[in-house]
Amino acid sequence: MTLAAALAGAAVLLVPGQSTAAAPEAAAASAPAPVAGERIEAVRDASGKASGFRVVPARAGGQPGRYAYSTTDGMLRVQPAQADRRQPVKATTLRVAPARKSAVPVTREAQARAAGGTYSVRLQLANADHFGPLIHVWNRKTWVYYDVDEEQFDSYGKVSLPPGDYVTVGLFSNWQQPDHLITKTFSVKDRGLTVTLDANTAKETGVTTDEPTARRSSSSVWIKTPNGDIAGFAGGWGNKVYVTPFSIPGMSLRVHDVLTKSGSGANNPSPYRYDLYRHYDGTVPASPLTRVLTADLAKTTTTLRAIGGTTTGWMLSAPETDTSGVYVGSTVRVPSSVTEYATPGQSFHRLVNYDGGPSFSTEPRTLPKGSSPGEKFGAAPLMVRTHEPSGTQLRGTKLSVYEPYAFSDSSGHGGMDSDATQDLLLTSNGSTVAEAKDLGFPKPWTATIPTARNPYRLVHTVRSHAAPSALSTRQTTEWAFIADGYNGTPFETDPPLVDVDVRVEGLDIRNTAGTASAPVTVEAVATSRTDGATATLTALEYSTDDGATWTALPVPDSGDTATAELAVPQGTRYVSLRVSGKDTESSTVRRTVIRAFAGPAPATAETRGATKITDVVVNGGRVIAPPVYDDLNAAPYTVRFTASDPAGIAEAGAVLHRGPYDRPDGILRAGPATCTAKDATTSVCEAPFTINALTQLGRNSLAGEWKVAAWARSRDGKSYTDLNGLGSALILRQSRVTMSAPEQATKGKLFTVSGIAGISDWSTGRWLALSGQPVQLEYRKPGVSTWSLAAKRTADPSGIVKASPKAAFDANWRWLMPRTGEIGAAASPVWFIDVR
């Protein structure tokens, strides 16, 4: 999804309490993401209300970048920290709310500005190496906002101001350096001036705990003005943030910290998560760094159920304040359980995102001090569930269908999947009224109906395009109802639709049923969207062959609810469900969920139809040794393969896994594959992925051979293949050896060459001495292309190797560390020694 599409309907973004029940129109134009591969995404809770925005990381399981952001007069600006001065620092600016109508009357200040009575003010950072700032200025009496012209490649900005008293807030950041949020008051009288924003006046802020292993995973730190403008930093890397203590009536500092265990990451998940919030209204103290005790916090356990195979994901949150905020979070493993600690009494919006799957949202949660019951996300079956207010409306003669929460879980969390597609068909008396196929999701669809009263049949099909092993791969809702268009003054009403819902008890953390001796309990309920109508459940069925055949479960002759035990046969891989209902207004529904939950049979490779995958190669067959530092500009690795089908290939993807496919120790999900057609039936597909050893791997035991699983789907949607064991890749810890030698040596005399052999530690991001490692010293004479062996050595316990050859000729020298087992090869820098 493009940046513009992600923010479709963003007129309500960051405006708390506004409803998005009316389906937003999708944006047609695209916009650049702030960092290559990353995007901004509007976040709405389960009821459809806007609750903030988040930055989506460029890679599955990866950490999103660090961003400065602000909202002023309805404009959202988001600007990334940059790696070096060669890259332009540009803010993405978007309209997110209607411009405010200032309640401030026209003053002498405004009159002076209109008459040209303004003076140039330079706002300059001092004592910090940052550039490309965001700088804001307000009149601190009227809170009128003034635009600042920031210097893109430096650390200052310029603004023209009439006489008055002002406050400025400057946001200064750089790649993996502490962020500075500096506030200063100043006055303009009868001349221009320079205002110095001194980084030395800023103090570290944050919320820490008494847990010694806890570290900041991500955070949001922002300043809010009395007129509702905000400016701050948000995102990953655990950056320190320094703010200027101030005492300004009406202004406040807000701090939201997410802490996880030091060294944890996507494949080395943290067993706990701290969600901490602190605010300072009016006055920020000289030391705005707060320490809280774990015993004084709220405590609960959150379970993340799998919706297919093992994957990674994100748990994000934003404090519910008078200004909606930015969602920040931490990586999680799915399936897993996480112990959560939170600031008691503080309400948090929450979001759980599964890589390659849906995002779940829920109403804000407020926990008291002490232990509270846990909750679970991703409980099957994932299916269309309507959250109030409904987005499907009848307005005049326009029937607008908007069912965005088609992947809601049975715990009540609204679930959306932006990669899904939907088909819609509206018929009346056997004739097609309107139709749409492969419509983006969740995109609204509108059909025009006549004013006469007619019976209608609406069929809504949603297809998941995650890996084919995922649950709820296809959902079909068939509604029948009677309606008439209204050609007078249009008003919105709920169309006379019936809904059915299903919950299944007895599934494990992987949404898997046990054997026939441990049946699950299936509960179905019917409801009507028509006020005063009574709904009745009419049928409940299950299938173990993806809907080819159906078996009925007992349903009472009347009533809106049915409960039945289902003994799932031992050889079943997936169970599909179909539920039917009606109401007293002659409306009916039948809802089918293919692969509603998993059966006890283990997941295996699967092929339907003629789709094939061959020639799988990872990184061109070369060894992968990922860096120990986070480099967002690193070129991605690729999984390359050939996919074919008589109808052509529509889409494909790949996953790398360490250990068994269905229970891997580690998983790396590649990005969406780009498939280039060779001819009508065959495509060459490339799926990119990047690796940060610390945040994505985190355990040295994951070094070694990784297997490849890949899937592909045919263009006509009739066949697909999901295979594992297609190939392998060696992912090894990065190694190195240093070089120390004289620049000159005397002919016939001995000289000493030394080095230190090291290897990356994926759990800390540091280098470790490589004891006992064989290393060889080599030389190459000028004009010669090959290297010759001079000596063989073994590194001592400190990783040191030394050799003392006799000087005989000018030559280039190097240490070479051959690959041994799961330790990759490395060569030192080349050193030229002049022999005299």
RASULVEN-V153033 format. One record per residue. N is the residue number from 0. OMEGA is omega in whole degrees, -180 to 180 (NA if undefined). Layout:
{{N & OMEGA} {N & OMEGA}}
This chain:
{{0 & 179} {1 & 179} {2 & -179} {3 & -180} {4 & 180} {5 & -178} {6 & 176} {7 & -178} {8 & -173} {9 & 176} {10 & 179} {11 & -178} {12 & 180} {13 & 174} {14 & -172} {15 & 172} {16 & 180} {17 & -175} {18 & 174} {19 & -179} {20 & 174} {21 & -174} {22 & 179} {23 & 174} {24 & -180} {25 & 179} {26 & -178} {27 & -177} {28 & 176} {29 & 180} {30 & -177} {31 & 174} {32 & -178} {33 & 175} {34 & -176} {35 & 177} {36 & 179} {37 & 180} {38 & 174} {39 & -177} {40 & 174} {41 & -180} {42 & 177} {43 & 179} {44 & -172} {45 & 179} {46 & 178} {47 & 180} {48 & 177} {49 & -179} {50 & 177} {51 & 177} {52 & 177} {53 & 173} {54 & -178} {55 & -177} {56 & -177} {57 & -176} {58 & 179} {59 & -179} {60 & -177} {61 & 179} {62 & 177} {63 & -178} {64 & 177} {65 & -173} {66 & 163} {67 & -180} {68 & 176} {69 & 170} {70 & -180} {71 & 178} {72 & 176} {73 & 179} {74 & 174} {75 & 175} {76 & 180} {77 & -175} {78 & -179} {79 & 167} {80 & -174} {81 & -176} {82 & -178} {83 & -175} {84 & 179} {85 & -178} {86 & 178} {87 & 179} {88 & -176} {89 & 177} {90 & 171} {91 & -176} {92 & -177} {93 & 173} {94 & -178} {95 & 179} {96 & 178} {97 & 178} {98 & -180} {99 & 169} {100 & -174} {101 & 176} {102 & -178} {103 & 179} {104 & 177} {105 & -176} {106 & 176} {107 & 178} {108 & 179} {109 & 178} {110 & 179} {111 & -180} {112 & 179} {113 & 180} {114 & 179} {115 & -179} {116 & -180} {117 & -178} {118 & -178} {119 & 179} {120 & 177} {121 & -179} {122 & -166} {123 & 173} {124 & 176} {125 & 173} {126 & 173} {127 & -178} {128 & 177} {129 & 179} {130 & -179} {131 & -172} {132 & 161} {133 & -177} {134 & -178} {135 & 179} {136 & 174} {137 & 166} {138 & -171} {139 & 172} {140 & -179} {141 & -177} {142 & 167} {143 & -177} {144 & 179} {145 & 179} {146 & 178} {147 & 176} {148 & -178} {149 & 176} {150 & -172} {151 & -175} {152 & 180} {153 & -171} {154 & 179} {155 & 175} {156 & 180} {157 & 179} {158 & 176} {159 & -174} {160 & 171} {161 & 178} {162 & -180} {163 & 179} {164 & -170} {165 & 169} {166 & 177} {167 & 175} {168 & 179} {169 & 178} {170 & -176} {171 & -177} {172 & 176} {173 & -174} {174 & 175} {175 & 173} {176 & 178} {177 & 176} {178 & 180} {179 & 177} {180 & -167} {181 & -180} {182 & 177} {183 & 175} {184 & 178} {185 & -180} {186 & 174} {187 & -179} {188 & -175} {189 & 180} {190 & 176} {191 & -180} {192 & 173} {193 & 178} {194 & -178} {195 & 176} {196 & -170} {197 & 180} {198 & -180} {199 & 178} {200 & -177} {201 & -179} {202 & -180} {203 & 177} {204 & -180} {205 & 176} {206 & -180} {207 & -179} {208 & 178} {209 & 176} {210 & -172} {211 & -178} {212 & -176} {213 & 178} {214 & 177} {215 & 176} {216 & 176} {217 & -176} {218 & 169} {219 & 180} {220 & -175} {221 & 176} {222 & 179} {223 & 179} {224 & -179} {225 & -180} {226 & 175} {227 & 176} {228 & 178} {229 & 177} {230 & -179} {231 & -180} {232 & 177} {233 & 174} {234 & -170} {235 & 179} {236 & -179} {237 & -179} {238 & 169} {239 & 179} {240 & 178} {241 & 179} {242 & 178} {243 & 172} {244 & -180} {245 & 173} {246 & -176} {247 & -179} {248 & 177} {249 & 179} {250 & 179} {251 & 175} {252 & 179} {253 & -179} {254 & 175} {255 & -178} {256 & 171} {257 & -178} {258 & 174} {259 & -178} {260 & 180} {261 & 179} {262 & -179} {263 & -180} {264 & -173} {265 & -179} {266 & 173} {267 & -166} {268 & 176} {269 & 179} {270 & -179} {271 & 179} {272 & 176} {273 & 177} {274 & -169} {275 & -178} {276 & 177} {277 & 177} {278 & 179} {279 & -178} {280 & 176} {281 & -177} {282 & 173} {283 & -174} {284 & -178} {285 & 178} {286 & -176} {287 & 178} {288 & -174} {289 & 175} {290 & 179} {291 & 178} {292 & 180} {293 & -179} {294 & -179} {295 & -176} {296 & 170} {297 & -177} {298 & 177} {299 & 178} {300 & 179} {301 & -180} {302 & 179} {303 & -179} {304 & 177} {305 & 176} {306 & -179} {307 & 177} {308 & 176} {309 & 179} {310 & 175} {311 & -179} {312 & -177} {313 & 169} {314 & -174} {315 & 179} {316 & 175} {317 & 180} {318 & 177} {319 & -180} {320 & 177} {321 & 172} {322 & 178} {323 & -170} {324 & -179} {325 & 177} {326 & 174} {327 & -175} {328 & -175} {329 & 179} {330 & 177} {331 & 175} {332 & 179} {333 & 5} {334 & 176} {335 & 171} {336 & -176} {337 & 173} {338 & -178} {339 & 171} {340 & -176} {341 & 175} {342 & -177} {343 & 178} {344 & 179} {345 & 179} {346 & 180} {347 & 164} {348 & -178} {349 & -179} {350 & 175} {351 & -178} {352 & 175} {353 & 176} {354 & -179} {355 & -178} {356 & -173} {357 & 170} {358 & 180} {359 & 177} {360 & -179} {361 & 177} {362 & 179} {363 & -178} {364 & 175} {365 & -178} {366 & 175} {367 & 175} {368 & -178} {369 & -175} {370 & 176} {371 & 178} {372 & 180} {373 & 176} {374 & -180} {375 & 174} {376 & 175} {377 & 179} {378 & -179} {379 & 1} {380 & 170} {381 & -175} {382 & 179} {383 & 175} {384 & -176} {385 & 176} {386 & -179} {387 & -7} {388 & -178} {389 & 177} {390 & 177} {391 & -173} {392 & 171} {393 & -177} {394 & -175} {395 & 177} {396 & -178} {397 & 173} {398 & -179} {399 & -179} {400 & -180} {401 & -179} {402 & -171} {403 & -173} {404 & -177} {405 & 180} {406 & 177} {407 & 180} {408 & -175} {409 & 173} {410 & 177} {411 & 178} {412 & 179} {413 & -177} {414 & 178} {415 & 177} {416 & -175} {417 & 179} {418 & 180} {419 & 174} {420 & -177} {421 & 172} {422 & 177} {423 & 179} {424 & 177} {425 & 179} {426 & 176} {427 & -179} {428 & 176} {429 & -179} {430 & -180} {431 & 176} {432 & 179} {433 & -177} {434 & 174} {435 & 179} {436 & 178} {437 & 178} {438 & 178} {439 & -176} {440 & -1} {441 & -178} {442 & -180} {443 & 179} {444 & -177} {445 & 176} {446 & 178} {447 & 179} {448 & -180} {449 & 180} {450 & -179} {451 & 179} {452 & -176} {453 & 171} {454 & -180} {455 & 172} {456 & -179} {457 & 179} {458 & -178} {459 & -179} {460 & 179} {461 & 180} {462 & 175} {463 & -180} {464 & 169} {465 & 178} {466 & -174} {467 & 180} {468 & -179} {469 & 178} {470 & 179} {471 & -178} {472 & 177} {473 & 177} {474 & 179} {475 & 176} {476 & -180} {477 & 180} {478 & 170} {479 & -176} {480 & 178} {481 & -178} {482 & 173} {483 & 176} {484 & -179} {485 & -174} {486 & 174} {487 & 177} {488 & -175} {489 & 172} {490 & -176} {491 & 173} {492 & 172} {493 & 176} {494 & -175} {495 & -178} {496 & 174} {497 & 177} {498 & 172} {499 & -179} {500 & -179} {501 & 172} {502 & -178} {503 & 176} {504 & 178} {505 & 177} {506 & 178} {507 & -175} {508 & 176} {509 & -178} {510 & -177} {511 & 176} {512 & 177} {513 & -180} {514 & -179} {515 & 179} {516 & 178} {517 & -175} {518 & 174} {519 & 178} {520 & -180} {521 & 178} {522 & 180} {523 & -180} {524 & 178} {525 & 177} {526 & 179} {527 & 175} {528 & 180} {529 & 179} {530 & 177} {531 & -180} {532 & 179} {533 & -178} {534 & 178} {535 & 175} {536 & -174} {537 & -179} {538 & 175} {539 & -175} {540 & 176} {541 & 179} {542 & 176} {543 & 180} {544 & 177} {545 & 173} {546 & 178} {547 & 176} {548 & -176} {549 & 177} {550 & -177} {551 & 169} {552 & -176} {553 & 179} {554 & 178} {555 & 180} {556 & 179} {557 & -178} {558 & -176} {559 & -175} {560 & 174} {561 & 178} {562 & -178} {563 & 173} {564 & -180} {565 & 176} {566 & -175} {567 & 180} {568 & -174} {569 & -175} {570 & -176} {571 & 175} {572 & -179} {573 & 175} {574 & 175} {575 & -178} {576 & 176} {577 & -176} {578 & -180} {579 & 179} {580 & 178} {581 & 174} {582 & -176} {583 & 176} {584 & 178} {585 & 175} {586 & 179} {587 & 178} {588 & 168} {589 & -177} {590 & -178} {591 & 176} {592 & 177} {593 & -178} {594 & -180} {595 & 174} {596 & -175} {597 & 175} {598 & -175} {599 & -180} {600 & -178} {601 & 178} {602 & 178} {603 & 175} {604 & -175} {605 & 177} {606 & 173} {607 & -179} {608 & -170} {609 & -178} {610 & -179} {611 & 175} {612 & 179} {613 & 170} {614 & -179} {615 & 179} {616 & 179} {617 & 177} {618 & 179} {619 & -179} {620 & -178} {621 & 176} {622 & 176} {623 & 176} {624 & -173} {625 & 180} {626 & 179} {627 & 179} {628 & -179} {629 & -178} {630 & -178} {631 & -179} {632 & -179} {633 & 177} {634 & -178} {635 & 168} {636 & 180} {637 & 165} {638 & -177} {639 & 179} {640 & 178} {641 & 178} {642 & -178} {643 & 176} {644 & 179} {645 & 180} {646 & -176} {647 & -176} {648 & 179} {649 & -177} {650 & -178} {651 & 179} {652 & -177} {653 & 178} {654 & 171} {655 & -179} {656 & 177} {657 & -174} {658 & -177} {659 & -176} {660 & -176} {661 & 178} {662 & -173} {663 & 172} {664 & 179} {665 & 180} {666 & 176} {667 & -178} {668 & 178} {669 & 177} {670 & 180} {671 & -179} {672 & 171} {673 & -176} {674 & 180} {675 & -176} {676 & 171} {677 & 176} {678 & -174} {679 & -175} {680 & -169} {681 & 177} {682 & 172} {683 & -173} {684 & 177} {685 & 179} {686 & -177} {687 & 172} {688 & 175} {689 & -178} {690 & 164} {691 & -171} {692 & -176} {693 & -172} {694 & -179} {695 & -179} {696 & 170} {697 & 180} {698 & 180} {699 & -180} {700 & 179} {701 & 176} {702 & 178} {703 & -176} {704 & 174} {705 & 178} {706 & -178} {707 & 169} {708 & -179} {709 & 178} {710 & 178} {711 & -178} {712 & -178} {713 & -178} {714 & -180} {715 & 177} {716 & -175} {717 & -178} {718 & 176} {719 & 174} {720 & 179} {721 & -171} {722 & 173} {723 & -176} {724 & -176} {725 & -178} {726 & -179} {727 & 177} {728 & 175} {729 & 176} {730 & -172} {731 & 175} {732 & -179} {733 & 180} {734 & 179} {735 & 173} {736 & -178} {737 & -177} {738 & 175} {739 & -177} {740 & 177} {741 & 177} {742 & 179} {743 & 176} {744 & -180} {745 & -177} {746 & -180} {747 & 180} {748 & 176} {749 & 172} {750 & -173} {751 & 174} {752 & -179} {753 & 178} {754 & 178} {755 & 178} {756 & -179} {757 & 179} {758 & -178} {759 & 176} {760 & -176} {761 & -178} {762 & -179} {763 & -176} {764 & -179} {765 & 176} {766 & 177} {767 & 175} {768 & -177} {769 & -177} {770 & 176} {771 & -177} {772 & 176} {773 & 180} {774 & 180} {775 & 178} {776 & -177} {777 & 177} {778 & 178} {779 & 179} {780 & 177} {781 & 179} {782 & -180} {783 & -175} {784 & -176} {785 & 179} {786 & 179} {787 & -178} {788 & 177} {789 & -178} {790 & 174} {791 & -179} {792 & 175} {793 & -177} {794 & 178} {795 & -177} {796 & 177} {797 & 180} {798 & -174} {799 & 172} {800 & 180} {801 & 174} {802 & -179} {803 & 178} {804 & 178} {805 & -180} {806 & -180} {807 & -176} {808 & 174} {809 & -179} {810 & 167} {811 & -178} {812 & 176} {813 & 167} {814 & 177} {815 & 178} {816 & -179} {817 & 176} {818 & 176} {819 & 180} {820 & -178} {821 & 174} {822 & -176} {823 & 178} {824 & 178} {825 & 176} {826 & 179} {827 & 169} {828 & 180} {829 & -175} {830 & 178} {831 & 179} {832 & 180} {833 & -179} {834 & -179} {835 & NA}}
